[in-house]
Each structure stands twice: as structure tokens, then as C-alpha cells.
């Protein structure tokens, strides 16, 4: 696998990746030689596994950034619109030495290159494999798009054996399949969204199984959640419209603004991961080129990397007319309030019309972007 992260408490983890929404881009630049700065610092040791990598360029623009581990796997990231900064969009993994290779072009036209290295903390393997978290939580009631998500306390060495110990029962019966998101996380979902009213029960029979070389399964665990009404939110980027369908019938339609050029809202199926009141947005959180600080009364997270549905009164003049955000889906206050009060965690949010794909399984929750035949075939034999 390329990356390992532990989603311990909840699938709704920002991991240091926050969003900000604002207005028009500002221009910047100055003359003189270019300098490149990298965080974590050169030769840093014991960098935390939740850290992200940041590369910034002064007096010029970044032309390319590569962050690779010892296996030459590359860390995903994105550039600021003016290419003065690059930020990884997933955290580093434990026990790994990374090389940061950055190239740039100064305002004076001169090429610049910088190479740094750092290493992350190593986590001693336990001799007992335990379940760290199950989502949805036991007894939860969720939307039709929420997969069953199981996270372990350490990388799973023998996926086939562990997966066989994870038994799922649905009432009424719905065919589903497991798929490993990374070395510590495995998800279960059906081909299409869960039917409304489905009861899903996980019986994790881990006790004393041979989970790897010298690793035994720990405690058994049982957890059940229920699927609520079938509500699906669709966002059309080109038409600047959001529609809500409940139990197969149109319910609401609202005007929206989505991500502008360079900050496009990703196309694909996501879910409502969390709901927040009085959310603060700043340029610093996403290295936006302009200065701003806004607040939304109603915000609903749909990706780890910072896409939200939220009220955007500062964009009132463009909502329904143009796409001017930094990737979020902005609504008028009254629309966002209704949506906040009438959505639950797990409601699908289907974005169409964007040129930017939503296809990173670690940018939770992107399970529905994997074709069913591939998902159903599974990947327990891959490490």
C-alpha cells in the first residue's frame, strides 16, 4: 500500500487539513533570487505520523514538488493557484524516511532546486491486533451512503485471515463486500447505496486468530447501525444548483457557488461526514493567496481535505451565478440552515460537472468512486 493512516476516533478527521472559502485571488510577487522552504525541517527526526508536508517559494513559483518514501511512492499534494506553495493532502506514515525534492523558477528567471529529507516516528508493533474503531458507532442511525468502516491498532499483516473474521449480517439481506483502504482500514459497502431501513451488524471474531507473524487477534467486537431515510444531495457545478431528493422524490432545490479555477470542487460521490456550527474560514488554513476571515453558522464536512457545504453570505452576489469558492459548496444562509437541519451523517453528496476527480480513498469518504466489480473482487491479497 502507498500510505498508512489510523482513523481512530471517527472517519471525520481533518488531520490538519482545513478549508477556507473566499473571494477573488490577489496577485503577489517581487524581484530577486528565489528561496524554497520545507516543513518538516531538513533532517528532522521523529516527525509525528499525523504531520503534513509544506513547501513554499519566495520571490518565484514552484514548478514541481515530489515527496517520496524509500519505495519511491509519492505523497499526494496540491499547489496554491499562484504556485508559491505546495501542501500534501494526506499525512505522512509512521516509520518512514521521506525525501522532498522541489524545483522552482525565480522572479529573475533563474532555476532553483532544493532537496531535504526527514523521518517519521516508528511505532513498535504490538503482538495483539485490536479494533481501534468501528464507524458508524454502535446504535447509530446514518444516511444511505455511509460504509461500514473498521480501523485497527496497527498495520494488518494477513488481510485474508483478518477479513474472514469480520462477519457482516444485514436485515433485510443486502449483498456487500470488503475493500482495504490502507494497511489499517477496511470498509464494507453494497453495490449501490444501502436501502432505507437496513440494519447492519458487524461480528468481529478476532480472538486468538493468527493475524500475522507472532500477532494474535485480540478481543471480539460486535456493533450495529441502522440506515435512515434515503436522502441524496446532488450538486451541479455548471448549473450552480443543489438538489435534494428524499425517498426518490424531489424535495428542495438551492442555488450554490462551488470551487473556482485552480480550486475546483471535486466531482464524484461523497458523504456528509460531520456537522459544525459557527465554522471559521481563513486564508492561512489553505494557503490562499488573498487575506480573509469568514464565519459560517452552518457547515457540513464532505472530505478530509476541506470541502464543506456551508452558508456563504460573503458570496451572496455569485451564488447561483458563478463558481468563486476555494472548493467548498456555498449556499445562502437560509438554504444552508435548512440543509443543516435536514441532513444526517452518511447522506450522499453527488457532485457532477467538475473537471477535477474525487478519487483518493484516503480523502474520506471516497468508497463510492471505486467501480463495484473492482470493489467486489477485493484487495485482501495486496499489501
PyMOL commands that set and color helices and strands:
alter all, ss='L'
color gray80, all
select helices_A, chain A and resi 159-164+283-286+313-315+333-341+367-369+372-377
alter helices_A, ss='H'
color red, helices_A
select strands_A, chain A and resi 35-39+44-47+54-58+60-68+77-79+85-88+97-106+111-120+128-129+131-135+141-142+148-152+166-171+176-182+185-190+199-204+210-212+215-217+221-227+231-236+241-246+249-255+268-271+274-282+293-301+308-311+329-331+348-352
alter strands_A, ss='S'
color yellow, strands_A
deselect
rebuild
show_as cartoon
